[in-house]
Each structure stands twice: as structure tokens, then as C-alpha cells.
Amino acid sequence: MEKFPSGREEKEKRVCEIIRQGKGVREIASIERLNFTQIKKIRRKYFNVDDEDTGRPSKRSQALKLIREGKTDVDIAMELDLSAKEMLEYRKEYLILNDDDDLLRLYQTAGGDLPSLLTLYREMKIEDISAEDAIWALSQYRTFKHMNLEYESLLRKLLPLRKLDMVE
């Protein structure tokens, strides 16, 4: 009597075929709806592969290396089959690791107000104003604003006294 393969054996067979195609654990997990542990067990069982030694760097590692080599995001995404979101994450990670993330931090801090920041920068360049001069001007504006509020407050306090003066 011929033995029919079980569902588990069929799944293992499919996983082995995908592994032979060079796909990573994440891809296999999404294709076959398995968790990483199940996939690692199959790899150990059929390929005698240690989990730590896949023989191939991760997509993350490959992407970071290609970024360092100066490849464009489009080229890297096409080569490693990455989505725009994945590529952006790798680019951000690269900037952070290289301590070149000042612009990224500025972008995150500015949030939706980036156009205002860019307008301010353009105006500073047009008027040839240094960052130090702009900071000084802003501190002077704050002082002026505070003095103006104080002046208005004193006027409000003086108004009742003027009315008293007129009555007498």
C-alpha cells in the first residue's frame, strides 16, 4: 500500500524548495504561514544548517553595505526586493549608525512645519543673516514682546487712576 505524504511533510517539502531558491526566513514565514522556530527546525533537519550561520548576510546587512558603497535607494530596493518603507528604514538606520542623522532629527522635530523652517532659512540666506544673529534677533524680539506686555499691563492699572484724577 502506497503511503500518502502528510500535510506537514508537504509543507516541509515546500519550505525546502523555497530555501533552495535562496529566500530568507522572513520571506518563508510569510509565504508558508510558519513561525521562525518552525522554519529553523526544518532548516536544521534537512540542510544541517546552524541557525546562526546562514551563509548569507541579512537584507539589512546587505542594504547597509550597499548604502555605504553609495548605491541609490532605487538600485538597492530593486536588488534586494525591498519596499519603499523598508528602504527608508534602512537609510534612517544607516544615518543613525554613522552619526549623520542631524537632518533626520531636524525633520522629525519640525514635523509638519518644515515649510516654515525652510522659508526662514531662505530669508536668512537672502539677508545674509548668520544663525547667531538670528538667535540674537529672536531673543531681542522676546524681550520687546515682554516689555510690550508689561507696558500694556501698566496702562490698564493707570487707567482707573486717571479717571480718579479727572473726578477730583
Contacts in CASP RR format, 6 or more apart in sequence:
PFRMAT RR
TARGET T0000
AUTHOR 0000-0000-0000
METHOD contacts of the structure
MODEL  1
MEKFPSGREEKEKRVCEIIRQGKGVREIASIERLNFTQIKKIRRKYFNVD
DEDTGRPSKRSQALKLIREGKTDVDIAMELDLSAKEMLEYRKEYLILNDD
DDLLRLYQTAGGDLPSLLTLYREMKIEDISAEDAIWALSQYRTFKHMNLE
YESLLRKLLPLRKLDMVE
5 13 0 8 1.000
11 32 0 8 1.000
11 34 0 8 1.000
12 42 0 8 1.000
12 45 0 8 1.000
12 46 0 8 1.000
14 32 0 8 1.000
15 28 0 8 1.000
15 32 0 8 1.000
15 34 0 8 1.000
15 39 0 8 1.000
15 42 0 8 1.000
16 42 0 8 1.000
16 46 0 8 1.000
16 47 0 8 1.000
18 27 0 8 1.000
18 28 0 8 1.000
18 31 0 8 1.000
18 32 0 8 1.000
19 28 0 8 1.000
19 42 0 8 1.000
19 43 0 8 1.000
19 46 0 8 1.000
19 47 0 8 1.000
22 56 0 8 1.000
23 31 0 8 1.000
24 54 0 8 1.000
24 56 0 8 1.000
25 36 0 8 1.000
25 39 0 8 1.000
25 40 0 8 1.000
28 34 0 8 1.000
28 39 0 8 1.000
29 35 0 8 1.000
29 36 0 8 1.000
29 39 0 8 1.000
32 39 0 8 1.000
40 51 0 8 1.000
43 49 0 8 1.000
43 51 0 8 1.000
44 50 0 8 1.000
44 51 0 8 1.000
57 65 0 8 1.000
59 80 0 8 1.000
59 82 0 8 1.000
59 86 0 8 1.000
60 90 0 8 1.000
60 93 0 8 1.000
62 79 0 8 1.000
62 80 0 8 1.000
63 76 0 8 1.000
63 80 0 8 1.000
63 82 0 8 1.000
63 87 0 8 1.000
63 90 0 8 1.000
63 94 0 8 1.000
64 90 0 8 1.000
64 93 0 8 1.000
64 94 0 8 1.000
64 97 0 8 1.000
66 75 0 8 1.000
66 76 0 8 1.000
66 79 0 8 1.000
66 80 0 8 1.000
67 76 0 8 1.000
67 90 0 8 1.000
67 91 0 8 1.000
67 94 0 8 1.000
68 94 0 8 1.000
71 79 0 8 1.000
73 87 0 8 1.000
73 88 0 8 1.000
73 91 0 8 1.000
76 82 0 8 1.000
76 87 0 8 1.000
76 90 0 8 1.000
77 83 0 8 1.000
77 84 0 8 1.000
77 86 0 8 1.000
77 87 0 8 1.000
82 90 0 8 1.000
92 101 0 8 1.000
92 104 0 8 1.000
95 101 0 8 1.000
95 103 0 8 1.000
95 104 0 8 1.000
96 104 0 8 1.000
106 117 0 8 1.000
107 114 0 8 1.000
110 117 0 8 1.000
120 134 0 8 1.000
123 129 0 8 1.000
124 130 0 8 1.000
124 131 0 8 1.000
124 134 0 8 1.000
129 137 0 8 1.000
END
